[in-house]
Amino acid sequence: MNSLERILATVTGNETDYQPFTMLLSLYGASLIKSDTSTYYRDPEIWFEGQQAVVDTFDPDIVISPFSFPIEASAFGSELVFLNKYAPNIRKPIITSLSQINSLQIPDFEKSEAIKFFLRGNELLSGKYKGNKAIASPIHSPADLPSLLMGIEMWIDTLLFHPEYIDRIMQKTVEHFVRLGNEFLAGGTTFLVVPVNFTNPMMITEKIFSKLLPYLESAFRQIKGPIVIHNGGCKIMSFIDRFVKLPNVIALVLEHTESFDEARRIIGDKTILMGNFDGPNFVNLNREKATDITSKILNNRKADKHFIFATSNADIPYDTPVETIKTVVDTIRNFRKYDSV
């Protein structure tokens, strides 16, 4: 059973030869090949080299195509800041007045260096691993992208007091999301990963979420493949019953403090659950602690055939000892999932 077969078996609820897993090791690829991150996040060939090193070192069942939400925002004109050993960030919002929404240009995929970085990197991954590993392509939610383009405070103000501008910007972000998402899928992606960094109960109220939900439904319905909702570093449990009903959603990645058992109580046992291991905290763990956290998660999901072990939240940090990650991988590989269930 290869990695892709393992993931597809989990989707259908069939037994696998061992517990399938993935980790958010996108940034860590730069660490493995000793690349500075400003080069790594600009050159798809360097990114691909880093992800090959990830596969050679850890052999995850799901590999991650190039992504960075600030880079995605840069396709709309935002300026980036690069710091060594970290993913890039936005220098400042590109929209400072709501009137600028009218002139906001959707990225030209033929000209945008950011989009070409994403698509070329995905092409390289697909050329190497399609048919053997599942390929996940992260993409910003159309309801989250405005918070990068104008800043969270201005986006919340728009949602509360300027409804006419909500539709104007959401029409543009939905169009971008659908086009980029379907380009990924046409290029070999197995499924899209959509973090909800902004669209979660830690950031917005139920009333605001209800305003955004129709746009998410429209966008997801137009995607020609499966979608995984990722916590993005925030709790999603309060909205989980709505997320699971969105078109094409097959999986949910929980934040590391959220309960798999509670999620199952709310959504049932057919949707894939992932997450619960805090990726950014890897750097602070010794091997014994990493093993303990991993074992607790595995034992909690021992009877769950719709479970994929995965890290939650953001990237595993650049300076994480490779031995710590290997310890987690070894613990997963040696776990007898279906014994005495």
VOGU-3710 file (C-alpha; in Angstrom, 3 decimals, decimal comma):
1> mnslerilat> 0,000/0,000/0,000  1,582/3,303/-1,048  0,879/6,683/0,527  -1,875/7,714/-1,870  -3,625/4,354/-1,430  -3,354/4,795/2,338  -5,021/8,220/2,176  -7,760/7,067/-0,197  -8,481/4,090/2,061  -8,895/6,494/4,969
11> vtgnetdyqp> -11,344/8,595/2,952  -13,522/5,521/2,400  -13,071/4,177/5,929  -11,056/1,081/5,042  -8,174/-0,309/7,072  -4,632/0,715/6,158  -1,314/-1,034/6,661  -0,310/1,653/9,152  -1,615/4,949/10,441  -1,351/7,544/7,628
21> ftmllslyga> 0,265/10,838/8,571  1,473/14,196/7,396  3,172/17,205/8,969  3,357/20,827/7,905  6,999/20,724/6,826  6,832/23,348/4,101  9,197/25,788/5,829  11,280/22,911/7,189  12,276/21,918/3,665  14,417/25,069/3,617
31> sliksdtsty> 16,120/23,921/6,811  16,901/20,480/5,414  18,622/21,903/2,328  20,174/24,853/4,222  18,422/27,419/2,054  17,725/31,002/3,055  13,973/31,498/3,130  13,927/34,502/0,780  15,243/32,240/-2,000  13,159/29,259/-0,924
41> yrdpeiwfeg> 9,898/31,199/-1,149  10,684/32,680/-4,544  12,190/29,816/-6,528  9,928/26,779/-7,133  12,942/24,626/-8,028  14,495/25,343/-4,619  11,163/24,735/-2,902  10,864/21,413/-4,717  14,389/20,463/-3,635  13,383/21,162/-0,041
51> qqavvdtfdp> 10,228/19,073/-0,291  12,139/16,188/-1,845  14,383/16,338/1,222  11,258/16,226/3,415  10,064/13,081/1,636  13,502/11,449/1,735  13,893/12,190/5,451  10,380/11,600/6,832  8,305/9,951/4,055  4,905/11,556/4,896
61> divispfsfp> 1,811/10,248/3,152  0,754/13,763/2,117  3,171/16,261/0,573  2,489/19,988/0,517  2,704/22,119/-2,601  4,172/25,650/-2,364  2,151/28,042/-0,274  2,371/31,220/1,720  -0,699/33,326/2,289  1,274/36,577/2,279
71> ieasafgsel> 2,741/35,491/-1,077  -0,780/34,839/-2,330  -1,716/38,349/-1,184  1,347/39,697/-3,009  -0,264/38,510/-6,251  -2,782/41,318/-5,619  0,061/43,832/-5,102  0,956/43,529/-1,413  4,617/44,055/-0,492  6,435/41,236/1,302
81> vflnkyapni> 8,958/41,167/4,128  11,430/38,263/4,362  13,065/37,274/7,636  15,679/34,539/7,824  14,311/31,154/8,978  10,704/32,343/8,733  8,029/32,382/6,068  7,436/35,815/4,479  4,944/38,325/5,815  3,032/41,349/4,526
91> rkpiitslsq> 4,740/44,697/5,062  1,428/46,586/5,153  -2,113/46,192/3,770  -2,559/47,212/0,158  -6,098/48,521/0,738  -6,243/51,519/3,061  -9,571/52,926/1,862  -12,716/50,999/0,924  -12,927/52,919/-2,331  -9,782/51,064/-3,468
101> inslqipdfe> -11,749/47,821/-3,634  -13,291/48,981/-6,905  -9,892/49,143/-8,579  -8,462/45,981/-6,988  -7,195/43,735/-9,778  -7,554/39,968/-9,676  -4,120/38,405/-10,316  -3,122/37,707/-13,894  -1,917/34,112/-13,743  0,275/34,576/-16,813
111> kseaikfflr> 2,152/37,534/-15,320  2,071/37,092/-11,541  5,393/35,767/-10,190  3,601/34,642/-7,029  1,062/32,537/-8,917  3,739/31,118/-11,193  5,720/30,106/-8,076  2,714/28,207/-6,726  1,761/26,491/-9,972  5,288/25,568/-11,057
121> gnellsgkyk> 6,076/24,132/-7,633  2,874/22,109/-7,748  3,783/20,882/-11,230  7,175/19,685/-9,987  5,658/17,878/-7,001  3,009/16,240/-9,172  5,575/15,145/-11,722  7,558/13,375/-9,016  4,921/12,051/-6,606  1,504/11,881/-8,314
131> gnkaiaspih> 0,109/8,359/-8,028  2,354/7,593/-5,075  1,599/10,321/-2,535  -1,353/12,566/-1,871  -0,609/16,176/-2,812  -2,189/18,944/-0,729  -2,356/22,516/-1,992  -3,079/25,173/0,651  -5,060/28,162/-0,597  -6,443/31,129/1,293
141> spadlpsllm> -10,168/31,152/1,955  -11,957/33,847/-0,070  -13,434/35,084/3,217  -9,982/35,306/4,836  -8,034/36,921/2,006  -9,559/40,394/2,606  -8,061/40,416/6,106  -4,608/40,266/4,481  -5,401/42,806/1,792  -6,848/45,436/4,129
151> giemwidtll> -5,946/44,252/7,624  -8,135/42,484/10,171  -9,467/45,644/11,845  -10,610/47,203/8,581  -12,144/43,927/7,370  -14,164/43,535/10,582  -15,295/47,161/10,308  -16,381/46,469/6,725  -18,340/43,385/7,796  -20,089/45,296/10,555
161> fhpeyidrim> -20,829/48,632/8,933  -20,266/48,571/5,158  -22,234/45,693/3,644  -22,066/47,106/0,125  -18,290/46,641/0,113  -18,480/43,068/1,368  -19,964/41,884/-1,892  -17,539/43,936/-3,990  -14,409/42,388/-2,507  -15,877/38,910/-2,033
171> qktvehfvrl> -16,781/38,694/-5,711  -13,100/39,214/-6,499  -11,685/36,877/-3,855  -14,167/34,122/-4,749  -13,232/34,382/-8,421  -9,536/34,172/-7,528  -10,076/31,249/-5,143  -12,035/29,217/-7,677  -9,571/29,796/-10,478  -6,436/29,092/-8,423
181> gneflaggtt> -7,989/26,109/-6,663  -9,044/24,492/-9,910  -5,640/25,221/-11,458  -4,030/23,315/-8,579  -6,391/20,372/-9,049  -5,874/20,314/-12,810  -2,118/20,317/-12,139  -2,194/17,149/-10,050  -3,309/18,255/-6,594  -5,236/15,597/-4,673
191> flvvpvnftn> -7,100/18,055/-2,459  -7,082/21,700/-1,444  -6,373/22,807/2,127  -8,270/25,928/3,201  -7,190/27,447/6,532  -9,739/29,576/8,364  -7,356/31,964/10,096  -10,052/34,655/10,120  -13,314/32,740/9,609  -13,447/31,119/13,040
201> pmmitekifs> -15,115/31,834/16,395  -11,896/33,238/17,875  -12,007/36,057/15,335  -15,643/36,686/14,381  -19,151/36,362/15,767  -21,863/33,985/14,634  -23,624/36,916/12,956  -20,555/37,848/10,896  -19,925/34,198/10,010  -23,480/33,979/8,685
211> kllpylesaf> -22,746/36,887/6,330  -19,701/35,108/4,920  -21,135/31,591/4,718  -23,008/32,078/1,394  -19,781/33,203/-0,266  -17,947/30,144/1,046  -20,749/27,887/-0,169  -20,593/29,428/-3,636  -16,800/29,245/-3,829  -16,512/25,673/-2,553
221> rqikgpivih> -19,287/24,477/-4,856  -17,283/25,629/-7,870  -14,164/23,675/-6,853  -13,657/20,517/-8,911  -12,195/18,377/-6,142  -12,095/17,710/-2,389  -11,387/20,332/0,268  -9,841/20,092/3,749  -10,725/22,795/6,283  -7,659/23,687/8,377
231> nggckimsfi> -7,834/25,449/11,739  -5,134/27,942/10,751  -3,995/28,166/14,376  -7,474/28,955/15,743  -10,260/26,943/17,339  -12,984/25,871/14,912  -15,258/23,717/17,073  -18,049/26,296/17,416  -18,441/26,447/13,623  -17,510/22,845/12,860
241> drfvklpnvi> -21,072/21,769/12,090  -21,263/24,464/9,382  -17,809/23,776/7,959  -18,518/20,078/7,500  -21,627/20,851/5,439  -19,828/23,084/2,944  -19,611/21,650/-0,592  -16,704/19,258/-1,280  -15,379/19,282/2,310  -13,974/15,844/3,230
251> alvlehtesf> -11,791/16,617/6,259  -11,222/18,973/9,171  -7,908/19,775/10,890  -8,475/20,575/14,569  -6,491/23,014/16,672  -4,215/21,272/19,154  -6,393/21,937/22,227  -9,642/20,778/20,612  -11,193/17,376/21,237  -11,535/14,697/18,585
261> dearriigdk> -14,235/13,070/20,691  -16,235/16,299/20,815  -15,831/16,758/17,070  -17,097/13,235/16,433  -20,093/13,903/18,681  -21,015/16,928/16,563  -20,243/15,758/13,018  -20,425/11,974/13,196  -17,857/9,410/12,117  -17,680/9,743/8,320
271> tilmgnfdgp> -15,642/12,946/7,867  -11,856/12,693/8,163  -10,361/14,295/11,256  -6,768/15,482/11,445  -4,554/17,615/13,654  -4,203/17,991/17,450  -0,374/18,143/17,508  0,848/21,743/17,723  3,355/22,122/14,877  4,998/25,395/16,003
281> nfvnlnreka> 5,694/23,862/19,437  7,830/21,066/17,952  10,970/23,105/18,488  10,351/23,144/22,266  9,890/19,383/22,662  12,407/16,746/23,615  12,039/13,309/22,082  10,314/11,829/25,123  7,651/14,552/25,186  7,111/14,346/21,433
291> tditskilnn> 6,621/10,586/21,707  4,172/11,009/24,583  1,997/13,534/22,704  2,031/11,377/19,585  1,092/8,201/21,477  -1,825/9,909/23,222  -3,252/11,102/19,919  -2,788/7,710/18,271  -4,438/5,855/21,131  -7,332/8,284/21,216
301> rkadkhfifa> -7,998/7,604/17,512  -7,115/3,908/17,566  -10,537/2,781/16,345  -11,094/5,727/13,981  -10,734/4,651/10,361  -11,360/8,224/9,177  -8,316/9,703/10,935  -5,045/11,051/9,525  -2,317/12,037/11,978  -1,295/15,631/11,216
311> tsnadipydt> 0,218/18,647/12,897  -2,041/21,604/13,648  -1,519/25,327/13,311  1,441/26,794/11,406  4,720/25,323/10,142  7,103/23,213/12,169  9,890/25,742/12,895  13,105/25,918/10,890  15,339/25,137/13,881  13,460/22,047/15,089
321> pvetiktvvd> 15,916/19,145/15,629  15,451/16,566/12,906  15,623/13,819/15,544  12,460/15,153/17,207  10,491/14,876/13,982  11,916/11,432/13,237  10,880/10,278/16,704  7,275/11,221/15,946  7,429/9,480/12,559  8,859/6,312/14,141
331> tirnfrkyds> 6,148/6,344/16,808  3,458/6,533/14,131  5,027/3,827/11,978  5,374/1,433/14,914  1,835/1,970/16,182  -0,475/-1,037/15,742  -3,664/0,820/14,941  -6,213/-1,980/14,769  -4,803/-4,358/17,368  -7,273/-5,146/20,175
341> v> -9,788/-2,526/19,055
//
